[in-house]
Amino acid sequence: MILYEYPFNERIRTYLRLEHLFRRLGELVPADSALLHHYALVTIFEIMDVAARADLKADVLRDLDKHKNVFNSYRGNPAIAETVLDQVVGKLESNFNTLNTVPGKAGQALTENEWLMSIRSRASIPGGTCEFDLPAYYAWQNRRAPERRADLERWSSTLSPLAESIYLLLKLLRDADVPYKVIATNGQFQQTLPQGRSFQLLRLRIDPKLGLIPEISGNRLMVSVRLMRHEADDRLHHSTDDTPFELTLCA
């Protein structure tokens, strides 16, 4: 099954973008290729750009604290395993404390590295990191793979507290609700959202053998899914088939 996710607000949208970049970074850093290490460094710069929003760190800390308070309210409930509850609350507290001790925005320490910032300023220019533009960077790319990897791990470690917090918050959000089966009649599905719940994320799973791509839209009142098919003319065409898929609304 292919999983698609749709955020209902800007905060979750930012979390998903950061998660996407952190996962990419996690695959690129262990590689040996100088080209892949170049894209690992570019990914670090992208994370810094996304995380540059002034209130991002405050949002993450607020969400961690809110989740901790919610879980603590379950104490004494006979249906709740206290040991598991302690583990979750402990993880939330640990992430909160670690992130809270990081000064400034994510990656701020890297902005004090003039060499890195010179690469960052050229990386946004098409072909701007050629050897004649940045000979010192070209020399770095020709170092042994373990040396480059050690540098990348050192630079990316400054982003680890944010990454761990984002992973935890999105896991808790995704695990909060259960999936259910629905049918897109004539390739379209609409559902009115119940009042009193603030949904933050839609998760949609569909069989890849169907060859369909969901176009998702939504707000606090309604969600809509339109199933499209990528045809030979390289355009998306609306499917008119009755199609099952799996839906999860996470509040």
C-alpha positions as CSV (number, residue, x, y, z in Angstrom):
1,M,0.0,0.0,0.0
2,I,1.2,3.5,-0.8
3,L,0.7,6.0,2.1
4,Y,-0.2,9.6,1.4
5,E,-0.4,12.2,4.2
6,Y,-2.2,15.5,4.2
7,P,-1.7,18.1,6.9
8,F,-4.6,20.3,8.1
9,N,-2.5,23.2,9.4
10,E,0.8,25.0,8.8
11,R,2.5,23.6,11.9
12,I,2.0,19.9,10.9
13,R,3.0,20.8,7.3
14,T,6.3,22.1,8.6
15,Y,6.8,19.0,10.8
16,L,6.2,16.7,7.8
17,R,8.6,18.7,5.6
18,L,11.3,18.5,8.3
19,E,10.7,14.8,8.8
20,H,11.1,14.2,5.0
21,L,14.4,16.1,5.1
22,F,15.7,14.4,8.2
23,R,14.9,11.0,6.7
24,R,16.7,11.9,3.5
25,L,19.7,13.1,5.5
26,G,19.7,9.8,7.4
27,E,20.1,7.9,4.1
28,L,22.7,10.2,2.5
29,V,25.2,10.6,5.3
30,P,26.1,6.8,5.6
31,A,26.9,6.7,1.9
32,D,30.4,6.7,0.5
33,S,29.8,8.7,-2.7
34,A,31.1,12.3,-2.7
35,L,28.0,13.2,-4.8
36,L,25.6,11.8,-2.2
37,H,27.6,13.7,0.5
38,H,27.1,16.9,-1.5
39,Y,23.3,16.3,-1.4
40,A,23.6,15.5,2.3
41,L,25.1,18.9,2.9
42,V,22.4,20.6,0.7
43,T,19.8,18.8,2.8
44,I,21.3,20.2,5.9
45,F,20.9,23.7,4.4
46,E,17.3,22.9,3.4
47,I,16.6,21.9,7.0
48,M,18.0,25.1,8.2
49,D,15.8,27.0,5.8
50,V,12.6,25.2,6.9
51,A,13.6,25.5,10.6
52,A,14.3,29.3,10.3
53,R,10.7,30.1,11.2
54,A,10.9,32.1,14.4
55,D,8.2,30.3,16.3
56,L,9.1,26.7,15.2
57,K,11.1,25.8,18.3
58,A,8.4,27.3,20.6
59,D,5.7,25.2,18.8
60,V,7.7,22.0,19.2
61,L,8.3,22.7,22.9
62,R,4.7,23.6,23.4
63,D,3.5,20.4,21.7
64,L,5.9,18.2,23.8
65,D,4.7,19.8,27.0
66,K,1.0,19.5,26.0
67,H,1.5,15.7,25.2
68,K,3.3,15.2,28.5
69,N,0.3,16.8,30.4
70,V,-2.2,14.7,28.5
71,F,-0.4,11.5,29.3
72,N,0.1,12.4,32.9
73,S,-3.7,12.9,33.2
74,Y,-4.0,9.1,32.5
75,R,-2.2,8.2,35.7
76,G,-4.3,6.0,38.0
77,N,-6.5,4.7,35.1
78,P,-6.6,0.9,35.5
79,A,-6.8,0.5,31.7
80,I,-3.4,2.2,31.3
81,A,-0.1,0.4,31.8
82,E,1.9,2.6,34.1
83,T,5.3,1.3,32.9
84,V,4.5,2.2,29.3
85,L,3.1,5.5,30.4
86,D,6.3,6.3,32.3
87,Q,8.4,5.5,29.2
88,V,6.4,7.8,27.0
89,V,6.4,10.7,29.5
90,G,10.1,10.2,30.1
91,K,10.8,10.4,26.4
92,L,8.7,13.6,26.1
93,E,10.5,15.1,29.1
94,S,13.9,14.1,27.7
95,N,13.2,15.6,24.3
96,F,11.8,18.8,25.8
97,N,14.9,19.3,28.0
98,T,17.4,18.5,25.3
99,L,15.7,20.8,22.7
100,N,15.2,23.6,25.3
101,T,19.0,23.7,25.9
102,V,19.8,24.3,22.3
103,P,20.4,28.0,21.8
104,G,18.5,29.8,19.1
105,K,17.0,28.3,16.0
106,A,17.9,24.8,14.7
107,G,21.3,24.9,13.0
108,Q,22.2,28.3,14.4
109,A,25.6,27.0,15.4
110,L,26.3,26.2,11.8
111,T,25.7,29.8,10.7
112,E,28.8,30.7,12.6
113,N,30.9,28.4,10.3
114,E,32.0,30.8,7.5
115,W,33.2,28.0,5.3
116,L,29.8,26.2,5.4
117,M,27.9,29.5,4.8
118,S,30.0,30.2,1.7
119,I,28.9,26.8,0.3
120,R,25.3,27.5,1.4
121,S,25.2,30.8,-0.5
122,R,26.5,29.1,-3.7
123,A,24.3,26.0,-3.4
124,S,21.2,27.9,-4.3
125,I,22.8,28.9,-7.7
126,P,22.5,26.3,-10.5
127,G,25.9,24.8,-10.9
128,G,27.2,27.3,-8.2
129,T,29.3,24.7,-6.4
130,C,31.7,23.9,-9.3
131,E,35.4,23.5,-8.4
132,F,36.4,26.9,-9.9
133,D,33.7,28.6,-7.7
134,L,34.5,26.7,-4.4
135,P,38.0,25.1,-4.6
136,A,38.0,24.4,-0.9
137,Y,34.7,22.6,-1.1
138,Y,36.0,20.6,-4.1
139,A,39.0,19.6,-2.1
140,W,36.7,18.5,0.7
141,Q,34.7,16.3,-1.7
142,N,37.9,14.6,-2.7
143,R,38.7,13.6,0.9
144,R,38.2,10.0,2.0
145,A,34.6,9.0,2.6
146,P,35.0,8.4,6.4
147,E,36.4,11.9,6.8
148,R,33.5,13.5,4.9
149,R,31.1,11.3,6.8
150,A,32.5,12.4,10.2
151,D,32.1,16.0,9.2
152,L,28.5,15.5,8.1
153,E,27.7,13.7,11.3
154,R,29.3,16.5,13.4
155,W,27.3,19.2,11.5
156,S,24.0,17.3,11.5
157,S,24.3,16.5,15.2
158,T,23.3,20.1,15.9
159,L,20.0,19.3,14.3
160,S,19.4,16.0,16.2
161,P,17.3,17.4,19.1
162,L,14.8,18.9,16.7
163,A,14.8,15.7,14.6
164,E,14.1,13.5,17.6
165,S,11.3,15.8,18.8
166,I,9.6,15.9,15.3
167,Y,9.8,12.1,15.0
168,L,8.2,11.7,18.4
169,L,5.4,14.2,17.9
170,L,4.4,12.8,14.5
171,K,4.5,9.2,15.9
172,L,2.1,10.2,18.7
173,L,-0.2,11.9,16.3
174,R,-0.3,9.0,13.8
175,D,-0.9,6.5,16.6
176,A,-3.8,8.4,18.1
177,D,-6.4,7.2,15.7
178,V,-7.2,4.0,13.7
179,P,-7.7,3.5,10.0
180,Y,-11.0,2.5,8.4
181,K,-12.1,1.5,4.9
182,V,-14.0,3.9,2.5
183,I,-15.1,3.9,-1.1
184,A,-14.4,6.6,-3.6
185,T,-17.6,6.5,-5.7
186,N,-16.8,7.4,-9.4
187,G,-13.3,8.3,-8.2
188,Q,-14.5,10.9,-5.6
189,F,-14.8,10.8,-1.8
190,Q,-16.1,13.5,0.6
191,Q,-16.6,13.4,4.3
192,T,-17.9,16.0,6.7
193,L,-15.7,16.2,9.8
194,P,-17.4,15.8,13.2
195,Q,-17.5,18.9,15.3
196,G,-15.6,19.2,18.6
197,R,-12.4,17.5,17.3
198,S,-9.5,19.4,15.8
199,F,-8.0,17.1,13.1
200,Q,-4.4,17.7,12.2
201,L,-3.5,15.0,9.7
202,L,-5.1,12.8,7.1
203,R,-3.5,9.5,6.2
204,L,-4.6,7.6,3.1
205,R,-3.4,4.2,2.0
206,I,-4.2,2.9,-1.5
207,D,-3.2,-0.2,-3.5
208,P,-0.4,0.8,-5.9
209,K,-1.7,-1.8,-8.4
210,L,-4.7,0.5,-9.0
211,G,-2.4,3.1,-10.6
212,L,-4.3,5.9,-8.9
213,I,-3.1,9.1,-7.4
214,P,-5.2,10.9,-4.7
215,E,-5.6,14.7,-4.9
216,I,-6.5,15.6,-1.3
217,S,-8.0,18.8,0.0
218,G,-9.5,19.6,3.4
219,N,-10.3,22.0,6.2
220,R,-11.8,21.9,9.6
221,L,-15.2,21.1,8.2
222,M,-14.7,18.6,5.3
223,V,-12.2,16.4,3.5
224,S,-12.3,15.6,-0.2
225,V,-10.3,13.1,-2.2
226,R,-10.3,12.9,-6.0
227,L,-8.6,9.9,-7.6
228,M,-6.5,10.6,-10.7
229,R,-4.7,8.4,-13.2
230,H,-1.4,9.3,-14.9
231,E,-2.0,8.6,-18.6
232,A,0.4,8.2,-21.5
233,D,0.1,11.9,-22.4
234,D,1.8,12.7,-19.0
235,R,-1.3,14.3,-17.7
236,L,-3.5,13.4,-14.8
237,H,-7.0,12.3,-15.7
238,H,-9.9,11.8,-13.3
239,S,-10.8,8.2,-12.6
240,T,-14.5,7.2,-12.7
241,D,-14.0,3.8,-11.0
242,D,-15.5,2.9,-7.6
243,T,-12.3,2.5,-5.6
244,P,-11.6,1.3,-2.0
245,F,-8.9,2.9,0.1
246,E,-7.9,3.2,3.7
247,L,-8.4,6.5,5.6
248,T,-7.2,7.7,9.0
249,L,-8.1,11.1,10.5
250,C,-5.6,12.0,13.3
251,A,-6.6,14.5,15.9
